[in-house]
Amino acid sequence: MAPESMSGLPTTVLAVWILCATGWGVILAGLRRGLHGPSRGPALFAHTVTPAAVVLTFSLVGFGSLYAMIALTAEWWALALVTGLRPERLLATGGLRRLAAWGVLTAAATLAAERLIL
């Protein structure tokens, strides 16, 4: 059996953070590999500051960052699945179908994870 908490931190929270960081890294690798030209720098910068900005925003609003981490985890893994680990496909060749699939998959994964974890 897994421990219920690790030094006071629930293991489910730790698992969400690990999955979130891994998903962030997968998308970062895809962006670094697939984007070229003038859009590469701003896209990489925006992706790099997203986790810190989301946590800061949620803390300023008064919500805990766990909700944000669950949503970000779902978004990044749904993006990886929908685009086949090539995030540039979302806009380059995907069109509205791929964007809609990403949105639906993100919403479903977020809802399922929140019910499971919270």
C-alpha positions in Angstrom: 0.0 0.0 0.0 1.1 3.5 -0.7 1.4 5.9 2.1 -1.4 8.3 2.7 0.9 11.3 3.0 4.6 12.0 2.4 5.8 14.4 5.1 2.3 15.8 5.5 1.7 16.2 1.7 -1.0 13.9 0.4 0.3 11.5 -2.2 -2.5 12.5 -4.6 -1.3 16.1 -4.6 2.2 14.9 -5.2 1.0 12.7 -8.1 -0.8 15.7 -9.7 2.3 17.8 -9.4 4.5 15.1 -11.0 2.0 14.5 -13.8 1.7 18.2 -14.3 5.5 18.7 -14.5 5.9 15.7 -16.8 3.1 17.0 -19.1 4.7 20.5 -19.2 8.0 18.9 -20.2 6.4 16.8 -22.9 4.8 19.9 -24.4 8.0 21.9 -24.1 9.9 19.3 -25.9 7.3 19.2 -28.7 7.4 23.0 -29.0 11.2 23.1 -29.1 11.3 20.4 -31.7 8.4 21.5 -33.9 8.3 25.3 -33.9 10.6 27.3 -36.1 10.8 31.0 -37.2 9.6 34.1 -35.4 6.8 32.4 -33.4 9.2 30.0 -31.6 10.5 32.5 -29.0 7.2 33.9 -27.8 5.6 30.4 -27.7 8.5 29.0 -25.6 8.4 32.0 -23.3 4.6 31.8 -22.8 4.8 28.1 -22.1 7.7 28.6 -19.7 5.9 31.2 -17.5 2.5 29.5 -17.6 2.9 27.3 -14.4 4.2 30.2 -12.3 1.6 32.6 -13.6 -1.3 30.2 -13.0 -0.2 29.4 -9.4 0.3 33.1 -8.7 -3.1 34.0 -10.2 -4.9 31.4 -8.2 -3.2 32.4 -5.0 -4.1 36.1 -5.6 -7.7 35.2 -6.3 -7.9 33.1 -3.2 -8.2 29.6 -4.6 -5.7 26.9 -3.9 -3.4 26.0 -6.7 -4.5 22.3 -6.7 -7.5 23.2 -8.9 -5.1 24.9 -11.4 -2.6 22.1 -11.4 -5.4 19.5 -12.1 -6.6 21.7 -15.0 -3.1 22.3 -16.4 -2.3 18.6 -16.2 -5.4 17.7 -18.1 -4.7 20.4 -20.7 -1.1 19.4 -21.4 -1.8 15.7 -21.6 -4.9 16.2 -23.7 -2.8 18.4 -26.0 -0.1 15.7 -26.2 -2.8 13.1 -27.1 -4.7 15.2 -29.6 -1.6 16.4 -31.5 0.4 13.2 -31.3 3.2 14.9 -29.2 3.5 17.7 -31.8 1.7 20.7 -30.3 2.3 22.8 -33.4 -0.3 20.6 -35.2 -3.1 22.3 -33.1 -2.9 25.4 -35.3 -1.0 24.3 -38.4 -3.0 21.4 -39.6 -5.6 20.7 -37.0 -8.3 23.1 -37.7 -11.4 23.3 -35.5 -11.8 19.5 -35.1 -8.5 19.1 -33.3 -9.2 22.2 -31.2 -12.6 20.9 -30.3 -11.2 17.5 -29.5 -8.6 19.1 -27.2 -11.3 21.1 -25.4 -13.6 18.1 -24.9 -10.8 15.8 -23.8 -9.4 18.5 -21.4 -12.9 19.1 -19.9 -13.5 15.4 -19.4 -10.1 14.7 -17.9 -10.4 17.7 -15.5 -13.8 16.7 -14.4 -12.8 13.1 -13.8 -9.6 14.0 -12.0 -11.3 16.6 -9.7 -14.0 14.0 -8.7 -11.3 11.4 -8.1 -8.9 13.6 -6.2 -11.1 16.2 -4.4 
